[in-house]
């Protein structure tokens, strides 16, 4: 039993938190909207996984890098961590892109 993959996901998520705090992208900018978006994204991906597991598309394979902890049949702890990371990363990227577009538009407008 190892936890390398889970640790890598947690370290990567911590880096996302640092970006969020530094640039006020998601939770520092709009905490309630960020939380709602995070919960909706997680619910979507959990439902997606549940359907995939029930159809036999997604199967858990043992790995020396994983903890071996299953939260449900065919659903390892690392999958939940990954879904949280994926959702948060998407929110960070969308918010960063939106911020970049706002700044580009304001510079374009002030140049005229």
C-alpha positions in Angstrom: 0.0 0.0 0.0 1.4 3.4 -1.1 0.0 6.8 -1.2 2.2 8.4 -3.9 -0.6 9.1 -6.3 -2.9 10.6 -3.6 0.0 12.7 -2.3 0.8 14.0 -5.8 -2.9 15.0 -6.2 -2.9 16.8 -2.8 0.3 18.6 -3.6 -1.0 19.6 -7.0 -4.3 20.8 -5.4 -2.3 22.8 -2.9 -0.5 24.5 -5.8 -4.0 25.4 -7.2 -4.9 26.9 -3.9 -1.8 29.1 -4.0 -2.7 30.3 -7.5 -6.3 31.0 -6.3 -5.1 32.9 -3.3 -2.5 34.9 -5.1 -4.6 35.9 -8.1 -8.1 35.8 -6.5 -9.5 33.5 -9.1 -12.2 31.4 -7.6 -12.7 31.1 -3.8 -11.0 34.4 -2.9 -13.0 36.2 -5.6 -16.5 34.7 -5.2 -16.5 32.1 -2.4 -20.2 31.1 -2.6 -20.3 30.9 -6.4 -17.0 29.0 -6.3 -18.3 26.5 -3.8 -21.5 26.0 -5.7 -19.6 25.4 -9.0 -17.2 23.0 -7.3 -20.1 21.0 -5.8 -22.0 20.9 -9.1 -18.8 19.8 -11.0 -18.1 17.1 -8.4 -21.7 15.9 -8.5 -21.5 15.7 -12.3 -18.3 13.7 -12.3 -19.4 11.4 -9.5 -22.6 10.6 -11.5 -20.5 10.1 -14.6 -18.2 7.6 -12.7 -21.2 5.9 -11.2 -22.7 5.3 -14.6 -19.4 4.1 -16.0 -18.9 1.7 -13.1 -22.4 0.3 -13.4 -21.9 -0.3 -17.1 -18.5 -1.9 -16.5 -16.6 0.7 -18.4 -14.6 1.9 -15.3 -12.8 -0.8 -13.3 -10.4 -0.4 -10.4 -7.0 -2.0 -10.9 -4.6 -2.3 -8.0 -1.5 -0.2 -8.2 1.5 0.1 -6.1 1.2 3.9 -6.3 -2.4 3.9 -4.9 -3.6 3.7 -1.3 -5.8 0.7 -2.0 -8.7 2.4 -0.2 -12.0 1.9 -2.0 -14.8 4.3 -1.1 -17.3 2.2 -3.1 -17.0 -0.8 -5.3 -14.5 0.1 -8.2 -14.2 3.7 -6.8 -10.8 4.3 -5.1 -10.0 7.3 -2.9 -7.7 8.6 -5.5 -10.6 9.0 -8.0 -12.4 11.3 -5.6 -9.2 13.3 -5.1 -8.7 13.5 -8.9 -12.3 14.6 -9.5 -11.9 17.4 -7.0 -8.6 18.4 -8.6 -10.0 18.3 -12.1 -13.0 20.4 -11.1 -10.9 23.0 -9.2 -8.4 23.2 -12.1 -11.2 23.8 -14.5 -12.6 26.6 -12.4 -9.1 28.2 -12.0 -8.5 28.0 -15.8 -11.9 29.5 -16.6 -11.6 32.3 -14.1 -8.0 33.0 -15.2 -9.1 33.1 -18.9 -12.0 35.4 -18.0 -9.7 37.7 -16.1 -7.2 37.8 -19.0 -10.0 38.6 -21.4 -11.3 41.4 -19.2 -7.8 43.0 -19.0 -7.2 42.6 -22.7 -10.6 44.3 -23.5 -9.9 47.1 -21.0 -6.4 47.8 -22.5 -8.0 47.7 -26.0 -10.7 50.2 -25.0 -8.2 52.6 -23.3 -5.9 52.5 -26.4 -8.7 54.0 -28.5 
